[in-house]
Amino acid sequence: MSERKYMPTFAELIDRLCIVTLKSIKIPEHKKEYEKEAQEIMHDIDLIIKEKDVRLTGQMIRAIQVNSISNETIWANESKAREGGDSQDKLLKFTHAVNGVRNMSKNVISQEIGERVDLKLDCLAAETCKNMGYDWRIWEDEKEFNQTSESESNENNLSEDNSLNY
């Protein structure tokens, strides 16, 4: 029997844990199922922490916070968009922009521990976000982002000039 070749990254598990936690809180009729899934995800996260000797950094904690906030923002915004109305188009554009922030936060986490990153991130529509009352420019300066990472990056995750593609 062959082994799996594509496993979720540490960052993808953190993201999924955030989403499952939101569902557990916001959809109480399925709380038991979501809590079971959360336990399974936390188990796998614990294994990765032990396996890779993951060390928490301030940058990683902040990326986890940004991931959580962006997931909650997406949830709330999608709920409003589903109601329809004149602002639906604006809400969908905003959700798309925030999803770019969410993916960037996962890249920060992945880079911190040397895992693969998503090389195709949609450009953050900063103006759309500002118009909705949010300024998500957290890692605007790539050099600042790359300097704060103390872990070695996988060469396959970087562009030719060794900066993240976003």
N, C-alpha and C positions, 0 to 999 in steps of 0.2 A: 504494500500500500504506500502510495506516495504522500508526502507532506504537503500541506497547504502552502501556496506561494505568496498569497496576498492577505495580509492580516491588517486589521485597523491599527493605526498608530496610537501612541499614547494620547496625542492631542485629539484624535477622533473619538477615543473612548471618553475623554473628559467632556467633549462636546455632547456626546450622546448621553452621558450621565446628567448633564445640565438639562437637556431636553426631557429626559425621563423624569427628572425631579419636578420640572414644570408641570408635566402631565399628571404626576402624582398629586400635586397641590391643586391643580385646576380642574381635574377630572376625577373627583372623589369616588365615583361609582366604579372605577377601575384601579383604585389605589393599590389594592393587594397585588395585582399583576405588575404594575409599574414599580412597586417596591421590590418585588422579586427580581425584575430586570436590573434595577439599580444595584442590588446586592451582587448579582453576577458581574456587572461592569466593574464595581469596586474591587471584586476579587481579582479580575484581570489587571486592573490598574495597580493593585498591590503587588502582583507578580512581576509586572514590568519594573516597578520601582525597585524591587529587590534584585531582579535579573540585571538591570542596567545601572544599578547603584545611583538612581536619580537623586540629585541634590536640588532642593528648592532654591530658587533665586528670586530676588525681588521682581525681575523681569517676568519670570514664569508666573508668579502669583498675580501680577498685574494682567498678564495675558489671560489667565483663567477668569479674573474678574471681568475683563472686557468681553470675553466669550459669554459669560453668564448674562451680563447686562444686554449684550446684543441679541441673545436668544430671547430674552424677555421682551425686548423692544420689538423684535420681529413678531412674536406671538401676539402682543397687544395690537400692533399695527395691522396684521393680517385679519384679526377679528373685526377691526373697524372697516377694512377694505371689503370684507365679505358682506357687510351690511349694505354695500352699494352706495349710490349717491354721486354727487358731483365731484367729490374729492377722491374717488376710487383710483383714478389714474395716478394722481399725485402720491397716494398711499402706496401703490404698487412699486413706483419708482423708488420711493424711500425704503421700502422693504428690500428691494434689490441692492441698494447702496449699503444698507446695514449688513446684508449678507456678505458683502465684500469685507467689511470690518471683521465679521465673525470668522471668515476664512483666514484673514490676516492674523488674527489672534491664534488660530490653530498653527499657522506657520511659525509664529514666534515660539510657541511651546515645542514644536517639532525640532526647530533649529537648536533650541537650548539643550536637547538631548541627542542630537545628531540623527534624527529620523528624516524620512523623505518629507518634502514640502510640496504644496500645490504650486506649480509654476505658472498657472494661468489664473490670475485673480482679476476680476473686473475692476476697472478703475473706480475709485470711490467718488461718487458724485457729491463732492463736498458742499456745493451750493444747495443741492436738494436737501441734504441733511441740515444745513444751517437754516434753511427756510422752515424746517420742521422743528427747529429749536435745539438741534444737536450739533456738537462739534466733535466729530470722531477722529480728528487728526491726532492720533496717539503716537504712531510710528511713522510720521511723515518723512523724517530724514533717514534714508536707508543707512547712511554711515553710522548714525547714532544707534540704529537698531543692530547693525552688525557688530559694533564695538561692545555692546552690552552683553552679547552672547559669549560666554566663556567656554562653551563646548565646541568641539571640532565639528564642522559641517561636512556632510557627505558631498563630495565633489559633484555628483550627479544632480544635486539639488540646486546648484548655483548656475548663474549665467556665465558667459565668458569672462566678464570682469569681476567675478566672484561676489556679486551682489545678488540679493534675492530678486526674483522677477515678480513685481506686483504692480 
